Amino acid sequence: MSDDGRDSGRDGGRDGGRYVGARVPRREDARLVRGRARFAGDVRLPGMVHAVVVRSPIAHGRLVRCDTKAALAAGGVLDVLTPADVIPADAAPAKAAAAEAAGPRLPCGEIAPGQQAVDYPVLAETVRYAGQPVALVTARGEAAARDAADLIDLDFEELPPVIGVEAALAEGAPLLYPEWGGNLVTDFPLGDPAEDCAAAAAEAEHVVELTTRLGRVTPYPMEPRGIVASFEDGTLTVWTSTQAPHHVRDHLAGALGLSHGRVRVLACDVGGGFGGKEHVYPDEVLVCLAAVRLGRPVRWVESRAEHLTATLPARDAVHRARLAFDGDGRFRALYCDVLGDLGAHPSNVGISPIAVTALTLPGPYRFDRAGARIRAAVTTTTPTGSYRGFGQPEATWTRERLVDEAARVLGMDPVEIRLRNLVGPGELPYTSRTWLPYDSGDYPAALRALREMVRPPGPPGRSDDGRRRGIGFSCHVEATGMGPSEEMRRAGTQSGGYETAVLRMEQDASVVVSSGVAAIGQGIETTLAQLAADHVGVPLERVRVLLGDTAATPYSPLGSIASRALAVGGGALVRAAARLREKITLIAAHQLEASPADLEIVGDVVRVKGDPSAVRTLAEIAVSAWRAWDLPEGTGPGLEERVTYDPPAYTCAFGAHAAAVAVDPATGAVEVEGYWAVNDCGVVVNPAIVEGQLRGGIVQGIGMALTEELAYTPGGQPVMDYLPPGAPDVPDIEVELVQTPSPVTPGGMKGVGEAGVIGPPAAIGNAVAAAVPAIAGRITGTPLTPQAVWSALSAETGARDIR
């Protein structure tokens, strides 16, 4: 650790530990790189059949005919599910809304003030987005199911589409739910009232205003969604690619009318979750329903085309924001009108990403006043949901673009204006104007460290190639470790925020960790093992980690989302380890006739300090514990501890990012030539894993900034050209870690899973604005494609004037 608290990159544990802080190789990688992983698509069961989802070809309309005769007569076809099969016959003549309500439905996990829709149908006769499921075909082979799906005769009474959230709120806009009387779902404030922010702005010397938008993007994992469902002896067993096995179990049980004890979910290896796999989808419920009807295992794996139409995308909000500041650069007021596009209905997460945008709007800065208005509306597009960052890249994009424009107005260095307003370490803990508590950190030190890292990239003379170059910065506070449960309830979250760890030492002194969080590629098996090994005091190779089986692991309300798996699940484990260690020491003290305070665990033994001859092996203690031999009075048998940890507050990680770009004024093409990041996620359990998480997130952030957008035609059809970044689009990414232990979490960890993706759009946008100041005021939306940048150049001054 260097003098300023930064991680020097050396291996080694924290506070003398052997494993926490060490670059331990990921234990998951052995099976992944050797082809021994089991993804959902790899599951094969005797008698398994295949499903294909039939989807609406239109964005808005009523299904008036769904003729399945030809499909049912096709070779190999076993069953076809349609709305008529899941909506009771006596409900069919009723109004469309009443009929939909009679069939299987999935709940909204977040309920906003005034929100009328609290769940949504698995199958519906009124479709509200292209790609919405309207039927499911099962057949003995996947090809047969696809062929039969093409034979289903669908006829729709088309209704006008509504594309774009502002169009949805325009006067006379077509209504998706006429019974609502409008397309608005919610409208509420957060933070300081609008009038207070306006009053503070009126007293300031300067105000900058921008209308910004972060384009609609989609999680784009290596492995699309997949599920295998089997119904046998009255129990539904599901193998699926998921981030939250218990969440899936609960919602499947509710939709299918089964008791929770009759549904078992096994989380397979996951080829990327990124938020899109944190809940169960209507098409996945249909696969389970087909398994129940047929009494045979049913398999379905999403195609890439289906992913772009059916897996929930994210972002897609319009911000009208203003920043007020004085002549010395001191921030006075920040306010944002956040208008989010929910798509066809509130999804499992509802308006939460939009609310998190408002919650994290102030970032790491001081403001006299800061607040937001949160509005959300429905449109005839795929419902929006979770994606890595969950509303925080949007807040950072808007705030950091405003900060750079404020620096431009004053002629200040963009780093200096940030340093002037960053919350200092002596002010922490600190509660933002939007009520988010910041626990620990040194934000100015991290930004100064970043400034030292940044240097012009590329070989000498590269700047003479006719392109304009600039460097942009962004800072953020990342809300991690989602909780506590009671606060979540008050905020409308229909779930708890706690985690439970079960820690057991076997008679051979090996240790088993059982947790409800899921392994989704983030290295949680390794980091939980490191925590257990250090906090119990046993060799790492003796620790085994069990995850992903609702019949065997403790209940997790949320699973691995919101950068919480290690902060909350690891917090529970640290407390369980302390209890287990205490019991081991108590038994050893009794058997050695010593005081527990005089004992230490070293390797495989417990010994009296300073007396090498007074020892008991861990295996001897474990055997006596499990056989109830020679135990202290009042001590029960066994060595197993179960601890539930409900975090008292969020933990807040911090990041500072910088990007160097080159802009071609002739074409508008933007190249990221260098990228640097400093990140504080509290105690770093495994630096290699943290750095990998950051670099992976940064790559996704570069894609959001430059190439990725899920767009729609005026008729509501998704444009299928989706361009994630490739290797040539990504420069060398330099990462430096800061460690400020969290006073909230047992073990001092904060989350890091989403940190990398939050800063890049803003850093890259600011870099483009620095490279071409003439169009800085037009750098308001992503992606910054060549066409978008060239159009801004042409509209402002013409390409020849800015060379």
N, C-alpha and C positions, 0 to 999 in steps of 0.2 A: 504494500500500500504506500503510495507516495505521500509527501507531507500535506498535500491539499486534500487528501482523502480519496484520491482516485485509485482504481484498481490498476496496479502495475502490470497485470497480466500473468503474474506468477501463479503456480499451483500452490495448493496447501489449504488447510482448513481454517476455520474461524475460531478464535479463542482456544487454540490448541487442538481443535478437532481434526480428525484425519480425513474426513470426507466432505463436510460442508465447506464450500469454497474451492474444491478441487475439480480439475477438468476430467472427471471420471467418464470413460467412454459410455455412450448410451447403450444400455443393455437391450433395448428394443431392436437396435440396428442389426444384430446378428441374424434374426429370423427374416427381417425385411430384405436385406441385401442377398440373402441366400435363397430367396424365393419360398420361404417357409411360412410366410404370413398367411393369415386367413381373412380375406376380405369377404364382404357379404356375397359378392358374386361368385366366390369360390365354394360356397356351401352347396353340397350335393346330398340329397336324402333319397331313400328308396321311394319310388313312385312319384317323384316330384314332377310337377307340371309347370307350365310357363304362362305368364300373364302379359298382356299388352293393354295399355290404357288408350282409350279412344277419347280424343280431345276436341273441344269446340274449334271449328275453323273461323269463327267470327268473334268479334269483341263484345257484342251486346245483342241479346235476342232471347226469344222463348223457343224452347224445343217443342215443336208440335207433332213431330213424328220421329220415332226411333224404331225402325223395322229391323228385327234381328233374325228373321226366318232364314235368310240365305247364309248368314254367319253360323247359325246353329247347325245347319245342314252340312257345313264344310268339313272336310276330313280332319280328324284329330281334335275337333273342338269339343270341349266338355261343358262349358257354361258361358253365359253372357250376362253381366250385371248391368242394369239400366236404372234410371230414376224410378221407374215403375216397380222395381224389385225392392227398393229400400224405403219408398214412401207408401204408407198404408193406403189401401184402396179408398177408405172412407175419407181420406184427406185430399185425394186428388181433385175432386170437384171444387174445393175451396180456393180461396185466393192463393196466388203463387207463394206469397210470404208464409202463409199458414201451412201450405203443403210442404215447403222446404223445412219448416220447423218440425214437422212430424218425423222426418228421417234422421239417420245418424248425423251427429254434429260434433265439431271439435271446439273446445273453449278458447276464448281469447285469454291469454295469460296476463294481460295488462288491461285495466279498465280506466279510461280517462274520464274526467268530469263531463257529464252530459252525454257520454257515449251510449247510443241506443243498441248497437249490436254487441252482444257479449259472447257470441259463438258464431259458427259459420257451417254450412252444409258440406257433407262429404260428396253427395251428388245433388244437383239441382236442375230443375226444369227451366229456370231463368239463368242464362250464362252472362257473365259480366267481364270476361277477358278471354282473348284467344289463347287456347291451351288449357282451359278449364276442363277437368274430367267430365265426360258425359256417359261413359260406359267402360266396362272392363271385360276383355275376352280372355278366357283361359283355354289352353290347348295342350296336347301332349308335347309339342315342340314350339319353340319360339317363332320359327318361320311360319308354322301353321297358324299361330295366334295372330301374327301380323297380317297374313293373307286374309284371315277371317274378319279382322278389324276393318279392312277396306270394303267388305261386303255389307257393312251396316249402313242402312239407308237413313240418313239424317235430314230433317227438314226444319228450318228455323223461321220464325217470324222475326225479322231483323228489326232492331231498335237502334237509334242513333248512338254512336260512340261519343265518349268524352275523354279527350286526350290532353293532359296537362292540368296541373292543379289549379292554376289561375283560371283556365277555361271552365273548370268544374264549379267555380264560385261565381262565374259571370251570370248576370241576369238572363233568365231564359234558358239556362243550360239544361240539357236532358238530365233527368233524375235516375240514378241507379236504383234507389229505393223510394218510390213515390210516397210510401207511408211516412217517411221521415219529413217530407216537406222541403228537402234541400239535400245538398251533397256534403255539407259541413258535418264533421264528426265531433269535433271538440274545439273549444276556444277558451283559453284560460291564461292567466299571467304567472310568471315566476320571477322571483327576485324583487328588486325595487320597482314600485309602480311607474308606469310610463310617464305620468305627470312629474314625478320626482326626478326622473332622468332628464326630462325636457327642461326642467328648471335648472338643473346643474349644468346642462349644455348651454343654456342661455347665458350663464355667468362665465363660461369659458371663452377664451380668445379665439379659438379655432374649432371648426367642426368639419370632419370629412364623412361623406356618405357614399355607400356602395350598395348596389343590388347584386347579390352573388348567388351562385348555384353550383353545387357539386353534382355532376351528372349521375344518372342512374347506372349503377354497376351491379355485377352479380358475383357471388362466390364462384370460383371456377376451379374446383379441386381436381386433382389427378383422377380421383375415383368419384364418379357421380353417385347419386343416391341409389341404394339397393336394399332389398329386403327379401327374406325367405320366411314364410309363415307355415306352421304345421299345427293342426288341431287334432289332438289325440287324447282319449280318455277324459274329455271335458276340459282339457287345458290347452291354451294357445301358447305355443312357443315361437318366439320371433328372433331371428338373427338379422341384425341390421347395422348399417353404417350410421352411427349416432354419436352425438356428444353428451347425451343425457338419457341413459337407459331407463331410469325410474320415471322420468318425465314422459317418455314414450309409453311405458307400461300404464301409467295412470290414465293417459288420454285414450289409449286403445281400449282399456277396460270401460271407460265411460261411453265411448262411441258405440261399442259393441254390446253393451249391457252385461258385461262379465264382471265377476268379482275380481278384485286385485290379485287375490291368491290363485286365480285361474289363468293369469297372464304372466309369462316369464319372458324377459327380454335379455338377450345376450348381445353385447356390443362387440362387433368384430374389429379387426384392425381397420383403421380409418385413413383413407388416402386423401386427407384434407377435410376439415370441417368448416372452419372460418365463419361459423354462425349459421350457415345454411342447413346444418344437420342437428340443430338443437331441439327439434320437436318432431312430431309425427305429422305427415301430410295427408290430405284426403285420398290421394292415389294409393298411399301405403295402407290406409285403413281398408280400402277396397280389396287389396291383395289379401289382407287378413280375413275379411268377410268371405272372400272366395274360398279360402282354406277351410273355414268353418262349414260352408255350404257343401263343399266337395268331400271333406274328410280326407284330403290329400295335401301334401306340402305344395305350396305355390311359390314360385320364384319370379321376381321382377327386378330388372336393372334399368335405370334411366338411360336414355340415349343423350348424346350431346345436344341434339336439337330440342329434346324435351327439357333439358336443363335450362335452356334460354327462355323457355316459355312457362315452365311450371315451378322450378325451384325459386324461392323468394329472392328477388333482387333487393337492393338497398340504396341509401342516399336519396337523391331526387327531392330536394327541398329548395325553395326560394327564400332568400334572406334579404330583408330590407334593413340595413344596419347603419348606425352612425356612431362615431367616436368623437367625443369632445375633449379638448386638451388646451393647455395654456402655452404661452410663448416659450417657456423653458422646457417644454416637452412633458410636463406632468399630466397624466391622464385624469380627467374629471368624471366623465360619464360614458357608458357604453350601453347601447340599447339595440335590440334586434327583434323584428317581426318575423317569426319563423313560420313558414307555410309549407307543410309537408304533404306529399302525395302518398296516400296509403294504398293506392291501387283499388281493386274491386271490393275489398272489405278489410276491416282491421284484422291483421294476421295474429298469430300466436303472441307476438310481442307488441302488437297494436301501435300506439303512438310513442312507445318508450324511446326509440332512437331519437325522435324529435325532441322529447323532453330532456334527454341526456345532452343534446346539443345546447339547449338553454342552460342546463345545470352547469356545464363546463365552459360556458361562453366567456367568463372572465379570465380563464387560464391562470397563469402564474402571476398576474399583475394586480396592483392596487388600483381601485377606482373609488371615487366618492360615492358613486351610484352606478349600479348595473342591473339590468333586468331584461325580460323578454316577454313577448306575447307568443303563445304557442297555439297554432291552428293546424288542423289536418282535415283533408277532404278525400272522398273516394273518387276514383276515375276508372274507366274501363281498361285497365291494365293489370298485369299480374300483381297480386298483393305484395307490398314491400315488407321486409322483415329485417333479420339480423345479418350483419356482415362485420367482419373484424374491424374494430374501432367503434361501432355502435353509436353513431351520432357525434363522436368526438372529432373525426377528420373534418366534418362540416363546420363545427364551431371553430376549429383551428384555422381552417381556410378563410373564413370570414374575418375573424379577429386579427389574424396576422397580416392579411392584406390591408386592413384598415391601419394597422400599426405602421406598415411600410409607407402607406400614403401620408400618414401624419409626419413621418420623418422626412418625406419628400417635400411637404409643405414648409417645414421648418428648415430644410437644408441640413438636417442632422444625420449623423451616421446611424444606420438602422440598428446596429448593436447597442450603441450608446443610449438611444431612446428606450430600448428594452431594459437595459441595466438600470436606468433611472427609475423605472416603475416596477421592477420585479420585487415580489415579497422576499424579504431577507430572512436568513436563518434565525435571527433573533426574534422574528415576529411569529415563528411557528411554535405551537400549533396555531392555525389561522382559519377563520371561516370566511369563505368568499361571500360576495354580495348576493349570490344565488344559493347560499346556504350549504355549500359543499365544504366539509371540514378537511383541511390539509393537515397531515400529521407531522411530517418531518421532511427535511431536505435542505439543500443550499443551492437555490436556483441561480443566483448570480455567479457562483463559482463554476457551475456547470457551463453556463454560457461563455464565460471567459475562457474556460478550457477548450470549448468548441472553437472559439475565435483563433486560438493558438494552433489548432489542427488544420485550419483551412489554408489552402495555398492554391495558386493558379495551376490547374491540371495541364497535362500534356507537355510535349517537347517544346523547346524554344522555337519561336517563329510561327507556331500554329495560329497565333492571333492575327496573322496576316492573310488568312484564307478568305477574307471578305465577310465572315460572320461576326455578329455582335455578341459579346460575352458579358455575363454578369453573374454575381453570386448573391443568393438569397438565403435568409435565415427564417426559422420559425421556432417557437417555444410552445410547450403545452404541459398541462398537468393531466395525468391519466387517472381517472377514477377506477380503482381496482378493488378486488375483494368484496364483491357485492353483498350487502347486508346493512344493518341487522334486520331480522325478520319482522319485527313490529313496525319499523319504519317503512319497510316494503309494503306491508298491509295498508298503512295509511296512504301510501302513494298509489294504491290501486293494483299492486302486483299480487297475483293470485297464487303465491308460493312463499315458502320460507327461504331463508338465506343461510342456513346453518350447514355444517358438514359433520359427519361422524367418522371416527377412525376406530378400528378394532385392531389391537396389537397383541400378539400372542408369542410367547417363547415356548417352543416345544421341548420335549425331554432331552433332545440332543443339543440343546442350546441354539438351535436355529430360530429365526424370528420370521413371523408371517404378518404382513401388513394387509389389512382389508379396508378399502375405501370405496365410497360411492361415486367418486369422480371418475371420468372416463379418460382413457388414453386415446388421443386424437393426433398423435404425431409430435406432441409438444415435449416429449421426454419425461412425462410425469412418473413413469415406472422407475426411472433412474433417480430422479430427485427425491421422491418419497423414500426410496431405499437409502439414499445418502443421509436424509434426516433421521431415519430410524437407527441407522448404524451409529451415527455420532451421538444421538441423544440417549440411546440405550447403552452404547459403549461396546458394540460387538463388531466383528469384521463385516465389511460390506457383502462379501460373498455368502454370508450366512442369512441374508435378508431376502425374502421372497415377497412379491407384491401381487395381490389379487384385486382385479378390477373388472367391471363390466358385466356383472351377472346379477340381475335383480333378485334371484333366488338365493344368492350367497353373500352378497356384499351389503353393507349398511345403506339405509335409505339416503338418497341425495335429492333434495328438491329441485336442483338446477343443473347438476352435472358440471361439465367442463365448459363453461361460458364465462364471459365478462372478466377475463384475467383473474380467475378466482380459485383455480384448482389447487395451486400450491399455497396461496395466501390463506385460504380458508380450510381446505382439506389438509394442507401441511400444518396449519395452526392446531387443528384437532390432533394430528399425529404427534406433534411436539409435546402437547399436554399428556397424551396417552403414554408417551415414552418416559416422561418424568415420573408418572405414577408406577409404571412397570419397573423402572430403575429403583425407585424407592422401595418397592416390595422385595426386589431381589436383594437389596442392601440390608433390609430389615431381617430377612431370613438368614442371610450370611452372618450378620451381627449376632443373632441368637445362637447360631451353630458354632461361631468362633469365640463366643463370650466376649464380644467387643462392642464398643459404641458404634452406631452407624456412621457417626461423623468421622470416625477414624478409618473408614474403609474406602477403597477405590477399586474400580473395575479396570483391569488392564488385560487386554487380549481376551483370553478364555477363562480368566480367573477373577475372583474377588479376593482382595488381600488387605491385611492391616498395613497401613502406611508405615514404612520403616522396619517391617518385620516380614521378610520374604517367606518365612516358614509358616506363617499363619495365613493359609489360603484355603479357599473352596473353589472348585471349578464351577463355571456356570452350568455345566451339564449336571453336576452333583446337586446344585441348588434346584435346578429345574425338575429333576427326578423327584426330589423330596417334596417339592411343591405339588406336583401332579399326583403323587401318591399320599399326600397329606402326612408325611413323616417328619417328625422333629421340627414342627413349626412353632413360632411364637404364639403365645396365648392370644386368642382373638383373631388370628390370621386364617383366612379361608384357603382351601386348596386351589391349585392352579396358578398359572402366570398369564393372565389375560386381562387386558384393560380396554374398556369401551368408553370413549370420550366424545361428547358432542360439543362443538364450538360454534356459537352464534356470534359473529363479530360485532363488537359494540359500535363500529363505524366503518366507513370505507377506509381503505388505505389509498394514498395518492402518490403515484410514481411521477417522475418528471423527465422530460426529454427536451433537448435542444438540437435542432437539425440545421444543416447547411447544404446547399446544392450549388454547383457551378454548371452553367448551361452555355451553349452556343446556339444562337438564333440566326438562321439564314434569311435575310430580308427578301431574297428573291423568291423563296418558296414557302416561307413560314415554318420550315422544319426546325424542331428543337431537339438538340442532343444534350443529354446529361453527361457532362465530362468528369464530374467528381462529386462524391457524396460523403458527408461526415455526420456522425451522430454521437452525442453524449447522453447517457441514460442512467437514471437512478431508480432501481427497483428494490431498494432496501438490501437486505442480506442476500448476496448472490450465492445460491446453493451450488450451481454448476456454471462457471463462466462460459464454457463452450456452448452449452444449450442456450443461455441467454443471448449470446452473440448471434447464434443461428436464428433464434426467434426474431431478433431485431433486423437482421439482414433480409430474412424472408418477408417480413412485414414491409420493409422499405421497398423491396421489389414490387409488391402489390401496390404500394403508394405511388410509385413511379408510373405504373400502369394506369391508375386512376387519374393521375395528373396529365398524361400525354396521349393515351391510346384507347382506353376502355370506356365504352358507353353502350348501354342497352337502350336503343332508341325505338320509337314506334312511328309507323306511317299515320297519316291523318285518319285512316280507317281503323286504326287500332291493331295493326299487325306488327309484331316485333321484327325489327330488322336483324337478320341472322348473322351479320358481319360483326363479330366480337373479337377484339384484338388484344389479348393479354401481352405483356412485354416479353420479348425473347432475349436471349443472351446478349446480342449486340446492342440492345437498348439499355443495358445495365452496366454502369461503371464499377470500378473498385469502390467498395463501401468500407470506410474506416469507422470503427466503433470503439468507443471508450466507455468504461463502466465506472459509475460512482456508487458508493455504498453508504447510504444513510439508513440505519436500521429503523424500521417502523416501531413506534411505541405501542401500536395497536395489536399487531399480530404476534402470537407466541412464536418465537424464532426470528422475528424481525423482518420477514419477507413481505414484499409487495408484488403485485402482479406485473407481468411483462408481455403477455401474449399478444396484446393489441398495440403495444407501444410503437413498433416500427411503422405501422401504417398511418398513424395519426399526423405526423409532421410533413411527409414528402409533398403532398399537393401544394401546401402553403409555401414551403421552401422553394419549390420549383417555380411556382407562380411568381413569387417575389424575385427570383433570379431572372425570369423572363422580363419582368417589369424593369429590373435594374439594367438589363442588357439593352432594352429598347424603351427608354423613359417616355418617348412620345406617345406610346400606347398604354402606359401604366394604368390609366383609368379604365381601360377596356379589358384588363386582365381580371375578369370577374367570374368566369365559368370554366368548368372542366368538362371534357378533356381539352387540353391545349394542342389540338391537332394542327398539322400544317395549314389546313383550310381555315381554321379559326384564327390562327395567328396572322396568316396572310391577309385575311379579310379585315382584321383590326388594323394592320399596317396600311392597307389600301384606303380604308375609310378615314384614317386619321390624317396622313400626310402624303401617302404614296411611297412606294418602296425606294425610289431613287433619292428621296429627301432624307432618309434616315441611315443611309449607308455610312 
